[in-house]
C-alpha cells in the first residue's frame, strides 16, 4: 500500500521548489556547489548464510552474506527513494544501472538549464546528474572539494543507521533467512516507518540541515491516479 513512497518520484517532497530548497541548505552547510539536492549510496544488509546461491550473496568487501539496497537520502531527513535488493556480491555501479534511476534524473531533474544532481561515493560514474569525489585528488582544489562534500555526505550514514537503530531485528543477521522470510519487505517497511518517525519528531539529518520535514499526513499521501 505504501511501497510507492520508496519507488515513485512523483511525491510532494520531490517538487521542484523542495529540490531547490534542498540544494540551498546543502550548499549552506559547505557544499562547494549549489545544485546538489541529495545523496545516493548503497547499503549492505547482512543476512544468514543461505542454503543455496551462497556465492552470489557473499560480499567480499564486507565479508558477509548480504542483500544490497540503493537509497537516496534527502536533507529533510527522509529516504526519498530506494531500489533493491540485489545480491550482496554486486557492485554499487551495477545496482545503479539496474535501478534505471539515471534516465529519470536526466529527464526530470533540471532547473533553468542546470542539472540538479545527487552526490555519491567514488564507485559511481560522473554524470551531470550524478556527482562523486575526485579519485586520487591531484591538487589542493580537488582535495578541498572532496573534504567539503564528505562532511555533508555523512548524513547518508546517519539515515541508514537510524533504520537499524529503530528496528534492531533488522541487524540480527542470524535470524534473517532469505529463503524462509520476506527479508526485503522487513527492511523496506522499517525504512518507511523510520521516515514516518522523522516526519513526527525529526532526526539527525533534518536537524543538521535545519530543514522542516513534511507532516505525517503529507508523507503518507495516496498514490497519484
N, C-alpha and C positions, 0 to 999 in steps of 0.2 A: 504493500500500500504506500509506503514511504520511500521505496527504493530510488525513485526519481530524484530525491534530494541529493543523491551522490552521483548521479549519472547525467542529469539534464542541466544544461547551462541556461535554460530559459527560466531563471529564478530571479526574484527581486534583488538578491544580493550580488547578481551579475549585471545589473543595469549599468548603462554607461556612466551615469552620474556617480554610482557607487565605485566603479572601477577607477574613475579619475580621483576620487577621494582616497582610495587605497594607494594610488601612485603618490599622492601628495604626502601622506603620513609616512610612507616608506622612505621617501626622499628626505623628509624632515628628520628621520631617525639616522640618517647618514649615508643612504644610498647615493652614489655619485651620479645617478641619472634619475629622471622623473617619469619614466614610462613603465616602471615595474609595479604590477598590481598584486603579485602573489608569488608563492614559492612552490616548486614541484619537486617531489622526491619519491623514491621507492623505500618501502619499509619491509623488513624481513620479519615474519611472524613464525617462530619455531613451533613445530608440531612433533607428535610422537613419530618414531620411525615407522613408516608404513610397511605393510607386509608385501607390497608389490610396488614396482617402479621406484625403488629406493634411490637409485642414482639420479633420476630426474628431479627429485625433491631435495637433494642434498646441496646445500650452499657451501662451496669450497672456501669462500671468503669468511663466512660466519661459522663454518664447521658444525652446522646443524641441519637437520631435515626441516624444511620450511615451505611456507607459502609467501609470495611477494605481492604487495599491493602498491599501486601508484596513486599518490594523493596530491591535491592542490590545496595548500594552506593559505587562507586569506587573513589579512591583518585585523579583521573584526573578530577573530578567534574561531572561525568556522573552517572545517574541512569542506571546501566547496565542491570538490569533485573527487571521485575515487574510481579506479579501474583495477580489476583483478578478481580473483587471484590468478597468478601463474605459478609454475613450478619454481622452487627456490633456486634451482641451478641456472635460471635465466638471468641475463644482464638487464640493467635498467634501460639501456638503449633499445633492446628487443621489446621490452614492455611498452616503451613509448611508441614504438612503431605499431604494435598490436592494438594499442588504445585508440589509435586514429585521432588523437587529440589535435595534432598539429594542423591538419587541413581545416578543422573547425576554427582554430585560433586565427589562422591566416585569413579566413573569410570574414570573421566577425569581430576580432579584437583590434580595431583601428579607430583613430580619432584625429580628425583634421590632417589626414595624410601620414600620421605617425603610427607605427606599430606599437601597441601595448603588449608587454611581454611578461612571461613568467621567468623566474630565476631558479636554476637547478645546480647540480653538482657537476664536476668535470666529466662525468660519464655521458652527459647529454651533448648532442651536436649543437653547434651555434647556428641559430636561425634568427631572423628579425623578431619573431615572436617567442623566442626561447634563448635566454642568455645563460652563460655559465662563466666560471672563473677562467682567467688566463692560465693555461697549462704551462708550467715552467716559466713563471713570470720573468721577463727579460730585462725589466728596468724598474725604477722606483715607482713610476706611474702605475704600471701594471700590478705591482705588489700592493700599492695603496688601494687600488680598485678592489683587489681580492680581499684585503683586510676589512674594508668598509662594508662590502657585501656579506662577508662572513658573519659580521656582528649582527646584521639584521636578519640573516637567514637562520640563525639559531632558533627562531620561532617555530620552524618546521619540526624540530626535535621536541620542542615543548608540546606541540599538538599531539604527536604520536605518543609521547609519554603519558599524556593525560588520559588517553583511552585505556591503557593497561593499568594505570593507577586507579581509575574509577571502577574497572571491571577486572579484578585480579585473576579470575579464572582464565581470561584470555592470555595470561602469561604463564599458565601452568601447562607446559607442553606435553607432559606425560599423559594428560587426560584429553588432549586434542587429537583425535584419531580420525583422519580424513575419510577413511573407508567405512566408518561407523557413525560419524556425526557430521552435521552441516557446519563445519568449522568456518567456511566462508561467510555464512549468514551470521554466525556468532559475532564475527569481527565487524561486519557492516552494521548490525544492529547496535553494537557497542559504540560505533562511530556516530551514528545518528543520535543516540541517547546522550553522548558526550557533547554533540552540537546543541542539543536541547538544553543541557545544563549550562553551556556557555551563553545561550540566549537569556537564561534566567538570572545567572549570577556573574557572568563574565569569566575570564580565565587569564592566565599569564600573558597570552598573546594580545588579547584585546586591551589589557591594562598596559602592556609595554608600549603599544602604539597609540594608547589613549583614544580609542575609537569606539563609538557606540555600536552595539551589536543589534541585530533585529530582535523584535519581540518573539516570543514563542509562537504566537498566532501568525506572525508574518513568516516565520520559518516553515511552519507546518502547513503550507498552502497546498491546495489540491493541485493535482497535475493539470496543466492547461489543456483544454479540449480542442 
